[in-house]
Amino acid sequence: MSTLTRILALAAFSLLAACTSPGGFSGYGGAGGAGGAGATGGMPAPGTVAYFNEMVGDRVHFAVDESALSEEAKSILIAQARWLNDNPEFNAIIEGHADEQGTREYNLALGDRRANAVRDFLIAQGVAPHRLRTVSYGKERPIAICSEEACYAQNRRAVTVLIAPGATS
Amino acid sequence: MNATAAMGAMKLAFLLVRSAPLALSLLAAAVPAALAQEARGPLRIEITEGVIEPLPFAAPVFVSETPGAETYARDITRVVVDDLTSTGLFRPIPESAFISRITSFDSPVQYADWKAINAQALITGSVAIAGDGRLVIRFRLHDVFAEAPLGEGLQFVAPPAIWRRIAHKVADAVYSRITGEAPYFDSRVVFVAESGPKDARIKRLAVMDQDGANLEFLTDGSALVIAPRFSPDGSRVLYTSYQTGFPQIYLLDLATGQRRALSNQPGTITFAPRFSPDGRTVVYSMSSGGNTDIYAMDIATGTIRRLTETPSIETAPSFSPDGRSIVFESDRSGTQQIYIMPAAGGEARRISFGKGRYGTPVWSPRGDLIAFTKQNEGRFHIGVMRTDGSEERLLTASFLDEGPTWSPNGRVIMFTRQTRGAAGAPALYTVDITGRNLRRVPIDTAASDPSWGPLRP
């Protein structure tokens, strides 16, 4: 989803959110909570993991060997922080990842840097530190498997993985 | 000593064996790769630019002296031949070329028949099954051109189950006698066996003989594991596991199968563990709040000491064999580079200054070289440099080579090579420290992160 589409979708859903009771999350990948939300078919309710993952955006990407947050990443994280602040019953684990162009140990450390860059930013946006843990997978868990920049760019990421209320981390 | 001339010509020569006419001398860490072979007397062949003429040898199937020993005799002979051939320093003469047969271990050898097929070395042996069921293996190395055995020959007595180890011991004795190098065939490698697609890889700790035989799994694959490291005595393994969901270092006792987490400070991850030469201390990396530094832990007491304290990434620590220094990688200069510091921490000195990035340094068992992974212009290399950073040599090049580990004699490096693309998978390779003799370790599984254990007793 491009940033523009995401912003439009967010705008649409912030309207919907007004008439939907928060907190009624239906679990991972749950959809259709908002009920009859129009053209795209089943849409997740705002307080759901699905909403966070699909509409807010659960991940940000990084430049090669960088852990600095881009402007695009910051806008996504601002939305993540807003959602987390609106849904305080959720905690999160932030996973840092690297592409395969690097040695294993260094990439673990780099993934840790990325995860913590996200965590620090979310904390600065008001999310309570105790709600956010970090983990690094280095280059162990790519989501795109080609050996081209198109895949590497997707793999250099930090993903905010929500922990459902009541679940233990 | 005849080798004086050679000694003068090359620094760093490990000069060997000159009492017997058959001698092969290996020159380690010389640039360019060099190997001098001396067949007899003053004859000396020096080969440069990484080209080497392997020493032709014959190893007729060991004589089976009791019923039931035939299979062992054949298998042991095959492993001996494979071990020696795998070094790239020896070339087996095919059995079809043999003129003589060896039908009795104690009968005189017809040296002329072996000379005629240009065998410089001849290995003869016998296998018998003793009354108690154990194997009795005898063998002897002959210098064909001198028409004499080298020494008295050796005998091993062992349970049949460990016949491969005996074969490695035989090959080690031959290798050491001819090259003057310390043995290494009877050793094991702990590594990560990989299966499944690239985006959902299953990784299991595994151990095998250095030639890929006797593969055994040590974990079941339910938790992601990386980078196991053998203890100096081969009895324990350090590794990193995601068993709790977070990477933490663990200690596994191979004899009992017992494992325990060495670190579980909340909010931290630990990885890249490695033993000190006395096996009592673990150096490792711990990341906290986005910063990775190096720590040392006393295994018995759990006492932790912080060795680096910088905002950069410090990882992949490896002790010098004397235990006094630690080589590690850091990006404090802006990119990954290699540094050496005192074992107790303190001021570090950078030793890598070439183009590109340098990581995963490992100190050689001989103490003179550091093996490393280098990334430059989109390629990965395994290389070695002296401990002051001089005489850097790249031994390999590929899409992704990383994680060198030393053979116990410091002569061979094993590492991970991963192929590119969606179907890309890692495999283990070995290369001689001269850069010659690149070989894939023959195992049936994708594999990464090898750690070479000690020579077995």
Interface residues (C-beta under 8 A of the other chain):
Chain A: S67 I93 E100 Q101 G102 T103 R104 E105 Y106 L108 A109 L110 D112 R113 A115 N116 A117 R119 D120 R133 T134 V135 S136 E140 R141 P142 I143 A144 I145 C146 S147 S169
Chain B: P197 K198 D199 R201 K203 L224 I226 A227 G245 F246 P247 G267 I269 F271 A272 S285 S287 G289 G290 N291 T292 I313 T315 A316 E329 D331 Q336 G359 T360 T373 Q375 G378 F399 L400 E402 G403 Q418 R420 G421 A422 G424 D449
